[in-house]
Amino acid sequence: MAAPEPGRWGECGPRPPGRLGARGGQEPGTLLGAMGVMDLAYVCEWEKWVKSTYCPSLPLACAWSCRNLIAFTTDLRSEDQDLTHMIHILDTEHPWEVHSISSGHSEVITCLEWDQSGSRLLSADADGQIKCWNMAEHLANSWESTVCSRVDGDPIVALSWLHNGVKLALHVEKSGASSFGEKFSRVKFSPSLTLFGGKPMEGWIAVTVSGLVTVSLLKPSGQVLTSTESLCRLRGRVALADIAFTGGGNIVVAAADGSSASPVKFYKVCVSVVSEKCRIDTEILPSLFMRCTTDPNRKDRFPAITHLKFLARDMSEQVLLCASSQTSSLVECWSLRKEGLPVNNIFQQISPVVGDKQPMILKWRILSATNDLDRVSAVALPKLPISLTNTDLKVASDTQFYPGLGLALAFQDGSVHMVHRLSLQTMAAFYSSAAPRSLDEPALKRPRTTSPTVHFKAMQLSWTSLALVGIDNHGKLSMLRISPSLGLPLEPKLALQHLLFLLEYCMVTGYDWWDILLHVQPGMVQSLVERLHEEYTRQKPALQQVLSTRILAMKASLCRLSPCTVARVWDYHTKLFLMAVTSTLKSLLRPHFLNTPDKSPGDRLAEICAKVTDVGGYAVWLIWPGFIPIQGWGWGDNVNNSGKGNRSLGLSSVTYSEAGPGALFGLGLVSSPPLGAGCMRPWYQPPVSQTSPRVFELAGNWIVYIIHTAILGLHMSCPHIWHPYLQGSPLRPGHSFLRDGTSLGMLRELMVVIRIWGLLKPSCLPVYTATSDTQDSMSLLFRLLTKLWLCCRDEGPASEPDEGLVDECCLLPSQLLVPTLDWLPASDGLVSRLQPKQPLRLRFGRVPTLPSSASTLQLDGLARAPGQPKIDHLRRLHLGAYPTEECKACTRCGCVTMLKSPNNTTAVKQWEQRWVKNCLCGGLWRRTPLSCP
């Protein structure tokens, strides 16, 4: 096999099964298709300054959250040689926009730990101080320390959040099942500590170098309960430690003094709250000696234990140990098992009961060990909840699903090996042969240097084990892609199934799926979107409602990767906004009687609109539950283009103000006598005076634009229909609404709500530019929208639009001014611009000029170009080319909105409160700097 070409960064390939013992000078293996087993996606390094430079801190700490935020530490050296201990937090989609925090730690930072939600970060230092960092104003690039705890002068060697009791199991063998409940099941797992009612109590646990364990509990009132206890009566030095959790709610601590000749000790820790005070109870568990210390030939070759890790946070039965010398290392994997204790025959004769039931003890047994290796510099463990029983390992081998089965070892020669978690057999390897070439740098031959080998000092695997981040001894960050097959030949159908399975896992858990997108090739996008939709429609309606926004955001991110599907990105973002507007308006509706819990007003509206199929009279037939049928409500005749008029709702004695929005649900639209009696009049009227007319105006423009663009796509989906207006029309955003009965139905419901509220306050009605003053624009749009909805609704068989409907829709531009909607969010991320074997070289703090791809070029044509006036995507306000107000942008879709709300009304605040923590697509917000002309 050939050696790596000069100038390429990282070739890799599979190895035959065997013990891990290869040195870094070995040749790389073959590639899998166009992408290797492990290849470099991008590298980001620091700018060099004269007066201060970033240098890696020792020990270097790194952590990767489930929201794909990476935190790592460096030291900032000033001109006076003073060190400032820094914490850097970045989003994997925009690594150059690093947020650096002056941590305030007086000593070097030893530990970083994200919580389960990925929104809080713990940092601990060598002085015993622990800080909890939260997002300020829910921004991913703005952090503040709110609470802290301290063990004065006692360095922290291990740190972890308390377990919240949530644990999922992945059933790879059931990846073809229809229900998500069969693929991902909840495992019975007790929290470390619970409040009244069984709610998990938040907090953290840490181990110090002097053998103390400290626990800090966060009470709902904001107070912090802290307690400290010795791991055992005879305290000793703890150089290395790790923390794991058991299903019964206990905590297991592994500790070592750093010498391979000393035992690795284990302790059980129980945390409780007694009389408003935190109590810690510890118990000694069986210990072990490394196997290399019992071998006479190796007894003195590996004097120090350099790495001690549980294989998983919620798996305290397996532990990984690494013993090292100055130049080499050895890795061992141990497992805790129950074994029978042999009993002497004398005791069996004295007590027959003892002979019938053999006593059991816990004992550590070695599972595997490696040969002599280069010195291990960093270890990264997977976070996927893959069980390590023999049955699960056989299933993984049969299904060829390998994510989560391997751990990463980095060596001082610059190589990275993926090895099996239990057998320690080599599964893949990565070798750095040269530094990546900058985008603007010519591919010239670089001179060889004699500087020390660059190697990773800290590593972390992503939450799906498809990406690996490493921080080297120069403080540089490298992002590596890890193939799901780990180099084994895999059929395209099976590779697609594995990616689909991981996407479903992220959909169920709410984790970010950026690392999965690294492996999606343009040819896979169409199949992934279709398969994802099929699996989604198989779920129960309640689960579909919970996952409705998440799957749309996932489809939009997938469609950005292919030029054939990039036009659908607009459609999915429009559907996200449509669902948000509809749910917000429905939430403002209230029932007439509080004792009608059968259906909410929003559900009642959807039911009524689904039953009405009459487009001739444009009437919505409303049924009052338990009383009498209500007459039809028409759109009215003598109205102008804004929908204003003075006709009644089909009942001569009921005026607009008497009907109210409750008429949509049979909650007050009755004849005059019941209203006069006071028993049927709606007690609540929606705050239309507080509702932003901008939302209604946008909804009206949507309807016109969607009908217009949907018909433009007819000639592609229905070749038998010929119309002069359709010839030569390109595939435009919005055409997918033609086959989406659910979205068209939501648009109909939205039109009904807007019309009713417009009767109470005409300013809520959208204004259309029509060619005729007597034309009822809303009636026209409702009729066309209903006809389109009838062609693709879920209840009936799908049918193609007839030529008459096509003629009516094609005449729409001559009757109304079709607005131009160019508010598609433009993402400036790099996942859609990454290409195999072409890593990007980036610099922290400098916005790069990313290469364009076919999909990004098409996407840029649908969004606002740089330099054009910007728009607030949530409020639909024009901000100008250089906004004067602070704004925030989504880390995923690029949606932009103002940081502070310009409105103070209740209804607008209710709308804006929905997007304080996350964007519509579920991405995190980040503060954007003010731009200058």
LOFI-579099 format. One record per residue (C-alpha): x, y, z; residue in one letter. Coordinates in steps of 0.2 Angstrom, whole numbers, plus 2048, in hexadecimal, padded with zeros to 3 digits. Each point is the difference from the previous one (the first is absolute). Example, Ala and Ser with C-alpha at 12.3 -4.5 7.8 and 13.67 -1.06 7.14 Angstrom:
2
83E;7EA;827;A
806;811;7FD;S
//
This chain:
933
800;800;800;M
806;811;7FB;A
805;80D;80D;A
7F7;810;802;P
803;80D;7F2;E
80A;810;806;P
7F5;80E;805;G
7F0;7F6;804;R
7FB;800;812;W
7FB;7EF;807;G
7FE;7F0;7F6;E
7F8;7F2;809;C
7FA;7EE;7FD;G
7FA;7F0;809;P
80C;7F4;807;R
7FE;7ED;802;P
7F9;7FA;811;P
80E;7FF;80C;G
808;807;80F;R
804;812;800;L
812;802;7FF;G
804;809;7F1;A
80C;80F;7FF;R
7FC;811;7F8;G
80C;7FC;7F1;G
7F5;7F3;7F9;Q
7F8;803;7EF;E
7EE;806;7FF;P
7F3;7F4;7F9;G
7F4;801;7F2;T
7F2;80C;7FF;L
7ED;7FD;800;L
7F9;807;7F1;G
803;813;7FE;A
802;802;813;M
80C;7F7;80C;G
7FC;7F8;810;V
807;80F;809;M
804;810;7F7;D
803;812;805;L
7F1;80C;7FD;A
808;810;806;Y
80D;807;80C;V
7FF;811;809;C
80F;808;808;E
804;810;809;W
807;810;7F9;E
811;805;806;K
802;811;80A;W
80F;809;805;V
7FB;803;812;K
7F6;7F1;805;S
7FE;7EF;7F9;T
7F5;7F1;804;Y
809;7F1;806;C
7F8;7EF;805;P
7FE;7FE;813;S
806;7F1;808;L
7F6;7F5;803;P
7F5;805;7F2;L
7ED;7FE;802;A
7F3;7FE;7F2;C
7ED;7FC;800;A
7F3;7FD;7F2;W
7EE;803;804;S
7F0;7F8;7F8;C
7FD;811;7F8;R
810;7FE;7F6;N
809;80E;80B;L
812;7FD;804;I
809;807;80F;A
813;7FF;802;F
80D;809;80A;T
810;80A;7FD;T
80B;80C;809;D
802;812;7FA;L
812;805;803;R
802;813;802;S
810;80B;7FC;E
804;7FE;813;D
7FF;7ED;7FF;Q
7F0;800;80A;D
7F4;7F2;7FC;L
7ED;803;7FE;T
7F6;7F0;800;H
7F4;800;7F2;M
7F1;7F6;7FB;I
7FB;800;7EE;H
7EF;7FB;7FA;I
7FC;7FE;7ED;L
7F2;7F9;7F5;D
806;7F2;7F4;T
7F7;809;7F2;E
809;810;803;H
811;7FB;808;P
808;811;7FC;W
7F3;809;80B;E
808;7FA;810;V
7FA;808;810;H
80F;802;80D;S
7FC;802;812;I
80C;806;80D;S
7FB;7F2;80C;S
806;809;810;G
808;7F0;806;H
810;803;809;S
808;7F0;7FB;E
800;7F5;7F1;V
7F0;7F9;7FB;I
7FF;7ED;802;T
7EF;7FB;7FB;C
7F1;805;7F5;L
7EF;7F8;800;E
7F0;803;7F6;W
7EF;7FC;807;D
7F4;7F5;7F8;Q
7F7;80E;7F7;S
810;808;7F9;G
7FB;811;807;S
80B;800;810;R
813;7FE;803;L
80A;7FB;80F;L
812;805;802;S
80C;7FB;80E;A
812;805;803;D
80F;7FB;80A;A
7FB;80B;80F;D
7F0;7F7;804;G
7F4;80D;7F8;Q
7F1;7FA;7F5;I
7F6;80C;7F6;K
7EF;7FD;7F7;C
7FE;80A;7F0;W
7F0;804;7F8;N
7FB;808;7EF;M
7FD;813;803;A
7EF;804;7F7;E
800;7EF;7F9;H
80F;804;7F4;L
80D;7F3;7FB;A
80D;80D;800;N
7FC;809;810;S
803;7F7;811;W
800;805;812;E
804;7F7;810;S
7F2;7FF;80C;T
804;7F4;80E;V
810;7F8;806;C
807;7F5;80E;S
811;7FE;807;R
80C;7F4;809;V
80E;80C;804;D
811;7FB;7FA;G
7FB;7EF;7FB;D
802;7FD;7ED;P
7F1;7F8;7F7;I
805;7F0;7F6;V
7EE;7FA;7FB;A
7F0;809;7FE;L
7EE;7FB;7FA;S
7EE;805;801;W
7F4;7F5;80A;L
7F6;7F4;7F5;H
7EF;805;7FC;N
7F9;7EF;7FE;G
7FD;801;7ED;V
808;7F2;7F6;K
7FB;7FA;7EF;L
805;7EF;7F8;A
803;7FE;7EE;L
7FA;7F0;7F8;H
80A;7FF;7F0;V
7F8;7EF;7FC;E
7EF;809;7FF;K
805;80E;7F5;S
7F3;7FA;7F3;G
7F2;801;80D;A
7F2;80D;7FD;S
7FF;807;811;S
80D;80B;808;F
7FB;7F8;811;G
807;7EF;7F9;E
810;808;7FA;K
804;80B;80F;F
7FA;7FA;811;S
801;808;811;R
80B;7F7;80C;V
7FB;7FF;812;K
80D;80B;808;F
7FF;809;811;S
806;812;802;P
80E;804;80B;S
7F5;80A;80C;L
7ED;804;7FE;T
7F5;80E;807;L
7EF;7FE;806;F
7F5;7F7;7F3;G
80F;7F7;7F9;G
807;80F;7F6;K
813;7FF;7FD;P
80A;80C;80A;M
80E;809;7F7;E
811;802;806;G
812;7F9;7FD;W
80D;7F5;809;I
813;802;7FF;A
80F;7F7;807;V
810;809;806;T
812;7FB;800;V
800;7FD;813;S
7F2;7F3;7FF;G
7F1;80B;804;L
7EF;7FF;7F7;V
7F6;80F;800;T
7EE;802;7FA;V
7F6;810;7FD;S
7ED;800;7FE;L
7F6;80D;7F7;L
7F0;803;809;K
7F1;807;7F7;P
801;810;80A;S
812;803;7F9;G
809;7FB;810;Q
80F;7F5;7FF;V
802;7F1;80C;L
812;7FB;801;T
808;7F1;80A;S
811;7F8;800;T
805;7EF;806;E
80F;7F5;7FF;S
800;7F1;7F4;L
807;7F5;80E;C
806;802;811;R
813;7FF;7FB;L
801;80E;7F4;R
80D;7FF;7F2;G
806;80A;7F1;R
7F4;7FE;7F1;V
809;804;7EF;A
7F2;7F9;7F5;L
7EE;7FD;803;A
7F0;7FE;7F6;D
7ED;7FF;804;I
7F2;7F5;7FB;A
7EE;7FC;805;F
7F6;7F1;804;T
7EE;7FC;7FC;G
7FC;800;812;G
805;812;802;G
811;7FE;808;N
810;807;7FA;I
810;7F7;7FD;V
811;808;801;V
810;7F9;7F9;A
810;807;807;A
813;7FD;7FD;A
80F;808;808;D
809;800;7EF;G
80C;7F1;803;S
7FD;7F0;7F7;S
807;7F7;80F;A
7F1;806;80A;S
7EF;7FA;7FF;P
7F2;808;7F7;V
7F2;803;80E;K
7ED;801;7FE;F
7F4;808;80B;Y
7ED;801;801;K
7F9;811;804;V
7EE;803;806;C
7F9;811;801;V
7F1;805;80A;S
7F8;810;808;V
7FC;7FF;812;V
7F9;80F;80A;S
804;80C;7F2;E
812;7FA;800;K
809;7F6;7F3;C
807;7EF;806;R
80D;7F5;7F8;I
803;7EE;804;D
80E;7F6;7F9;T
804;7EE;7FE;E
810;7F7;7FA;I
7FE;7F4;7F1;L
80C;7F3;7F9;P
810;807;7F9;S
80C;7FA;7F3;L
812;800;7FA;F
805;802;7EE;M
805;7F0;7F8;R
810;808;7F9;C
807;801;812;T
7FE;7EE;803;T
80B;7FC;7F0;D
812;7FF;805;P
805;806;7EF;N
7F5;80F;801;R
800;804;812;K
80B;80F;7FF;D
7FD;805;7EE;R
7F0;80A;803;F
802;808;811;P
7F2;80D;7FF;A
7ED;7FF;7FD;I
7FC;80E;7F4;T
7ED;7FD;7FC;H
7F2;7F9;80A;L
7EF;800;7F8;K
7EF;7F7;802;F
7FA;7FA;7EF;L
7F0;809;803;A
7F9;80C;80D;R
7F1;7F5;803;D
80B;7F0;7FF;M
80A;7FD;810;S
805;7EE;7FC;E
80D;803;7F3;Q
80F;80B;802;V
80F;805;7F4;L
812;802;807;L
80F;806;7F8;C
812;7FE;807;A
80E;80A;7F8;S
812;804;800;S
809;80E;7F8;Q
7FE;7F9;7EE;T
7F4;7F1;801;S
7EF;7FB;807;S
7F5;7F1;803;L
7ED;800;801;V
7F6;7F3;80A;E
7ED;7FE;801;C
7F8;7F9;810;W
7EF;7FA;804;S
7F7;7FD;811;L
7F7;7EF;802;R
7F7;7F6;80C;K
809;7F0;804;E
7FC;7F2;80C;G
80B;7FE;810;L
806;7EF;803;P
7FB;7F9;811;V
80A;7F2;80A;N
7F8;7EF;802;N
801;802;813;I
7F5;80F;7FF;F
7F4;7F8;7F4;Q
7FD;7F1;80D;Q
7FE;80C;80E;I
7F3;80B;7F7;S
7F8;7F7;7F1;P
7F7;810;7FB;V
811;807;7FB;V
803;7F2;7F4;G
7F0;802;7F8;D
802;813;7FC;K
812;805;7FC;Q
804;811;806;P
804;80D;7F2;M
80E;80D;800;I
804;80E;7F4;L
811;7FE;7F8;K
809;80A;7F2;W
806;7F6;7F1;R
80A;806;7F2;I
7F8;7FF;7EF;L
80E;805;7F4;S
810;809;7FF;A
80B;807;7F2;T
812;7FE;7FB;N
80D;80D;803;D
7FA;810;7F8;L
807;812;7FD;D
7FC;80B;80F;R
7ED;804;801;V
7FD;812;801;S
7ED;801;801;A
7F0;7F4;801;V
7EF;803;7FA;A
7F1;7F5;804;L
7EF;7FF;7F6;P
7F0;807;807;K
7F4;7F5;7F6;L
7F6;7F5;80D;P
806;7F0;7F8;I
800;7F1;80C;S
80F;7F5;800;L
7F9;7EF;804;T
805;7F2;7F4;N
7EE;800;7F8;T
801;812;7FC;D
812;7FE;7F9;L
7FA;7F2;7F5;K
7F1;80A;7FA;V
80C;80F;7FC;A
80B;7F4;7F6;S
7F1;7F8;7F6;D
7F9;812;7FC;T
811;808;7FD;Q
7FB;80E;80B;F
810;806;809;Y
7FD;812;806;P
802;7FF;813;G
80A;7F0;801;L
811;808;7FE;G
80A;80C;80A;L
80E;80C;7FA;A
812;7FF;806;L
80C;80E;7FB;A
813;7FD;800;F
80F;80C;801;Q
805;7FC;7EE;D
7F1;809;7FA;G
7F5;7F1;7FC;S
7EE;7FC;806;V
7FA;7EE;801;H
7EE;7FB;802;M
800;7EF;80A;V
7F2;7F5;806;H
7FA;805;812;R
802;7EE;807;L
80C;7F6;7F5;S
80B;810;7FC;L
802;7F9;7EE;Q
804;80E;7F3;T
7F1;805;7F6;M
807;80F;7F7;A
80F;80C;801;A
804;812;7FB;F
812;806;7FC;Y
804;813;7FE;S
80C;801;7F2;S
800;813;7FE;A
7F7;810;805;A
7F1;804;7F6;P
801;80D;7F2;R
7F8;811;802;S
7F3;805;7F3;L
80B;80E;7F9;D
810;7F7;802;E
808;7F8;7F0;P
803;7ED;801;A
813;802;801;L
80C;7F4;807;K
803;804;812;R
811;7FE;809;P
801;7F3;80D;R
802;806;812;T
809;7F8;80E;T
7F3;806;80D;S
7F8;7F4;80C;P
7F2;7F6;7F9;T
7EF;808;802;V
7F4;7F5;80A;H
7EF;801;808;F
801;804;813;K
7ED;7FF;802;A
7F2;7F8;7F5;M
7ED;7FE;800;Q
7F4;7F5;7F6;L
7F0;807;7FA;S
7F0;7FA;807;W
7FD;7F4;7F1;T
812;7FB;7FF;S
801;807;7EE;L
80C;80E;804;A
810;802;80A;L
807;811;806;V
812;801;806;G
80A;80E;808;I
813;7FE;7FD;D
80F;806;80A;N
800;811;7F6;H
7EE;804;805;G
7F9;7FC;7EE;K
7EF;7F8;7FE;L
7FE;7F2;7F3;S
7EF;7F9;7FB;M
800;7EE;7F9;L
7F2;7F6;7F8;R
7FE;7EE;805;I
7F8;7F4;7F3;S
7F1;7F7;807;P
807;7F0;7F9;S
812;803;806;L
807;7FB;7EF;G
7F6;7EF;7FE;L
7F8;7FE;7EF;P
7EE;805;802;L
7F1;800;7F4;E
7F9;811;7FC;P
7EF;7FB;806;K
807;7FA;811;L
80B;810;802;A
7F0;80A;7FD;L
7F7;7F6;80D;Q
80D;803;80D;H
7FF;813;7FD;L
7ED;800;800;L
801;7F6;811;F
80B;80E;807;L
7F6;80E;7FA;L
7F0;7F8;808;E
80A;7FE;810;Y
804;813;800;C
7EE;804;7FC;M
7FA;7F6;80F;V
80D;806;80C;T
801;812;7FA;G
813;800;7FD;Y
807;80A;7F2;D
804;7F6;7F0;W
80E;80A;7F9;W
80D;7F2;801;D
7F4;7F5;7F6;I
7FF;80D;7F2;L
813;7FE;7FD;L
7FD;7EF;7F9;H
7F1;803;7F5;V
805;801;7EE;Q
7F5;80A;7F3;P
7F9;7F0;7F8;G
7FA;7FA;811;M
7F5;80F;804;V
7F1;7FC;7F6;Q
7FF;7EE;807;S
803;806;812;L
7F2;80D;800;V
7F4;7F3;7F9;E
804;7F2;80C;R
800;80D;80E;L
7EF;805;7FC;H
7FA;7EE;7FE;E
806;7FC;811;E
7F8;810;807;Y
7EF;7FC;7F9;T
800;7EF;808;R
801;807;812;Q
7F1;804;80B;K
7F7;811;7FD;P
805;806;811;A
813;7FC;7FD;L
7FE;808;7EE;Q
7FA;810;808;Q
80F;800;80C;V
80C;7FD;7F2;L
7F8;80B;7F2;S
80C;80E;801;T
80F;7F6;803;R
7FE;7F5;7F0;I
7FD;810;7F6;L
810;808;806;A
809;7EF;7FD;M
7FA;7FF;7EE;K
805;812;7FD;A
812;7FD;806;S
801;7F1;7F4;L
7F9;809;7F1;C
80D;80D;801;R
80D;7F2;7FC;L
7FA;7FD;7EE;S
7FD;80B;7F2;P
7F1;7F5;7FA;C
7F7;803;811;T
806;812;805;V
7F0;808;7FA;A
7F6;7F6;80D;R
809;809;80E;V
7F5;80F;7FE;W
7F1;7F5;801;D
805;7F8;810;Y
804;811;808;H
7F0;806;7FB;T
7F7;7F1;807;K
809;803;811;L
7FA;812;800;F
7EF;7FB;7FB;L
7FE;7F4;80E;M
807;80D;80D;A
7F4;80D;7FA;V
7F1;7F4;800;T
804;7F9;811;S
802;811;808;T
7F0;807;7F9;L
7F7;7F1;806;K
807;801;811;S
7F8;811;802;L
7EE;7F9;7FD;L
7F6;7FB;810;R
7F0;7F6;801;P
7F0;807;805;H
7FD;7F4;80E;F
80E;7F9;80B;L
7F7;7F0;802;N
802;7FA;7EE;T
811;7F7;801;P
7FC;7F4;7F1;D
80A;80A;7F4;K
809;811;800;S
7FB;80E;7F5;P
80F;7FD;7F5;G
7FB;7EE;7FD;D
7EE;804;7FD;R
805;80D;7F3;L
80B;7F2;7F7;A
7F1;7F4;801;E
7F4;80C;7F9;I
80B;806;7F2;C
804;7EE;7FB;A
7EE;7FC;7FE;K
7FB;80F;7F5;V
803;7FC;7EE;T
7F4;80C;7F8;D
809;80D;7F6;V
7F1;806;7F6;G
7F8;80A;80F;G
811;802;809;Y
7F7;7FC;810;A
806;7F8;810;V
7F3;7F6;808;W
801;800;813;L
7F7;7F4;80C;I
7FD;805;811;W
803;7F1;80B;P
7F0;7FB;809;G
7F5;80D;7F9;F
7FA;805;7EF;I
809;801;7EF;P
807;811;7FC;I
7FD;807;7EF;Q
80E;803;7F3;G
80C;80E;801;W
805;808;7F0;G
80E;80B;7FB;W
7F4;80E;7FB;G
7FD;808;7F0;D
802;813;802;N
811;801;806;V
810;808;7FA;N
811;7F9;7FD;N
805;801;812;S
7F1;7F5;805;G
7F7;80E;809;K
7ED;800;7FF;G
7F0;803;809;N
7F6;7F1;7FD;R
7FB;7F3;80D;S
806;7EF;802;L
7F1;7F8;7F7;G
7F5;804;80E;L
7F6;810;7FF;S
800;803;813;S
812;7FD;804;V
80D;80D;7FC;T
813;7FE;7FE;Y
803;806;812;S
7F3;7F4;807;E
807;7F1;7F7;A
812;801;806;G
80D;7F2;7FC;P
7F6;7F4;80B;G
7F5;7FE;7F1;A
80D;7F5;7F8;L
7FD;7F3;80D;F
7ED;802;803;G
804;80A;810;L
7F4;80F;7FE;G
7FA;801;7ED;L
7EE;7FE;804;V
7F0;80A;7FC;S
7FC;80F;80A;S
7F5;7F9;80E;P
80D;7F5;808;P
80D;80F;7FF;L
7F3;80B;808;G
7FD;7F3;80E;A
813;801;804;G
803;7ED;800;C
809;7FE;7F0;M
80A;810;7FE;R
813;7FC;7FF;P
808;806;811;W
811;802;7F7;Y
805;80A;7F1;Q
812;7FE;7F9;P
80B;80F;803;P
800;805;7ED;V
805;811;805;S
810;7F9;807;Q
804;7F4;7F2;T
80D;805;7F3;S
7F8;804;7EF;P
811;7FB;7F9;R
7FC;7EE;803;V
7EF;801;7F7;F
808;80A;7F2;E
80D;7F3;7FE;L
7F4;7F2;800;A
7F6;808;7F2;G
80F;802;7F6;N
805;7EE;803;W
7EF;7FA;7F9;I
802;80A;7F0;V
812;7FB;7FD;Y
7FD;7ED;804;I
7F1;7FF;7F4;I
80A;808;7F3;H
810;7F6;802;T
7F7;7F0;803;A
7F8;801;7EF;I
810;804;7F8;L
806;7EF;805;G
7F1;7F7;7F8;L
809;7FE;7F0;H
80D;7F6;808;M
7F5;7F5;80B;S
7F2;7FF;7F3;C
808;7FE;7EE;P
7EF;7FD;7F9;H
7FA;812;804;I
805;80D;7F3;W
7FE;813;803;H
809;80E;7F7;P
803;808;811;Y
809;7F1;807;L
80C;7FD;7F1;Q
813;804;805;G
7FC;803;812;S
80E;7FA;80B;P
7FE;7F6;810;L
7FD;80D;80D;R
7FE;7FF;813;P
7EE;7FD;805;G
7FB;7F2;7F4;H
801;7F3;80D;S
7F0;807;808;F
7F6;7F9;7F1;L
802;7EF;808;R
7FF;805;812;D
7EE;7FF;806;G
805;803;812;T
808;811;7FC;S
7F2;806;7F5;L
7F4;7FB;80D;G
809;80B;80D;M
800;80E;7F4;L
7ED;7FE;7FE;R
7FE;801;813;E
80C;80F;801;L
7F5;809;7F3;M
7F0;7FC;80A;V
808;807;810;V
807;80F;7F8;I
7EF;804;7F8;R
7F6;7FE;810;I
80C;80B;80A;W
800;80C;7F1;G
7ED;802;803;L
804;806;812;L
80F;80B;7FB;K
802;804;7ED;P
812;804;802;S
804;7EE;803;C
7FB;7FC;7EE;L
80E;7FF;7F3;P
7FF;80D;7F2;V
802;7FA;7EE;Y
803;80A;7F0;T
7F3;7FA;7F4;A
7FB;806;7EF;T
7ED;802;805;S
7F9;80A;80E;D
7F1;7F5;802;T
80A;7EF;801;Q
800;7F7;810;D
812;7FA;801;S
7FE;7F5;80F;M
7F1;7F7;7F8;S
80A;7FD;7F0;L
80F;7F9;80A;L
7F5;7F5;80B;F
7F7;7F9;7F1;R
811;7FB;7F7;L
808;7FA;810;L
7F1;7F5;804;T
801;7F8;7EE;K
812;7FD;802;L
7FD;7F8;811;W
7F3;7F5;7FA;L
80C;7F9;7F3;C
80D;7FA;80D;C
7F7;7FF;811;R
803;7F0;80A;D
7EE;7FA;803;E
7FD;7FE;7ED;G
809;7F9;7F1;P
80D;80B;7F9;A
7FB;807;7EF;S
809;80B;7F3;E
7FA;813;7FE;P
7F4;801;7F1;D
803;80D;7F2;E
7F3;80B;807;G
809;802;810;L
810;803;7F7;V
7F8;80E;7F6;D
7F9;808;810;E
811;800;808;C
80A;806;7F1;C
7F4;80F;7FF;L
805;804;812;L
80E;80C;7FC;P
7F5;80A;7F5;S
7F3;802;80E;Q
80C;803;80F;L
812;806;802;L
80A;7F0;804;V
80D;805;80D;P
812;7FC;800;T
806;7F6;80F;L
812;801;802;D
801;7FD;812;W
808;7EF;800;L
80D;7FF;80E;P
812;7FF;7F9;A
80B;7F4;80A;S
813;805;7FF;D
805;7EF;808;G
80C;7F4;7F8;L
7F8;7EF;800;V
7F9;802;7EF;S
810;806;7F9;R
80C;7F2;807;L
806;7F4;7F3;Q
809;7EF;802;P
813;801;801;K
800;813;7FF;Q
801;806;812;P
7FE;812;804;L
80D;80A;809;R
7F8;80D;80B;L
805;80D;80D;R
7F8;805;810;F
7F8;811;800;G
801;802;7ED;R
7F1;7FD;7F5;V
806;7F5;7F1;P
7FB;801;7EE;T
7F8;7EF;7FE;L
800;7F7;7F0;P
7F0;7FF;7F7;S
7F7;7F0;7FA;S
7F2;7FD;7F4;A
7F3;7FF;80E;S
806;810;809;T
800;80A;7EF;L
7EE;7FB;7FE;Q
7FC;804;812;L
808;811;7FF;D
7F5;804;7F1;G
7F1;7FE;80B;L
806;80A;80F;A
805;812;802;R
812;804;7F9;A
80D;808;80C;P
7FE;813;800;G
7ED;7FF;7FD;Q
7F5;806;80E;P
7FE;7F3;80D;K
7EF;7FA;807;I
7FB;7FA;811;D
7FA;7EE;7FC;H
7F5;7FE;810;L
7F7;812;800;R
801;802;7ED;R
808;812;802;L
80C;808;7F5;H
810;804;809;L
80A;808;7F2;G
811;7FC;7F9;A
809;805;810;Y
7F4;7FD;80F;P
803;80B;80E;T
7F8;7F4;80C;E
808;7F1;808;E
7FB;7F0;7F7;C
802;7EE;803;K
801;7F2;7F3;A
7FC;7ED;800;C
80F;7F5;800;T
7F8;7F4;7F3;R
7F4;808;7F4;C
807;812;801;G
7EF;808;806;C
803;812;806;V
7F6;80A;80D;T
802;80E;80B;M
807;7FD;811;L
7F4;80B;809;K
7EE;801;7FC;S
7F9;811;7FA;P
7EF;7FB;805;N
7F8;800;811;N
7EF;7F9;7FC;T
7FA;7F0;809;T
7FC;7F6;7F0;A
811;805;7F7;V
809;7FB;810;K
7F8;7EF;800;Q
806;7FD;7EE;W
811;806;804;E
802;7F6;810;Q
7FE;7F0;7F6;R
811;803;7F8;W
80A;807;80E;V
80A;7F0;803;K
801;7F9;7EE;N
7FC;804;7EE;C
7F1;7F9;7F7;L
80B;7F2;7F9;C
807;7FC;812;G
811;808;7FE;G
808;80A;80D;L
802;813;7FF;W
810;809;7FE;R
803;813;802;R
805;808;7EF;T
80C;80F;800;P
7FA;811;7F9;L
805;803;7EE;S
806;810;7FA;C
7FF;807;7EE;P
//
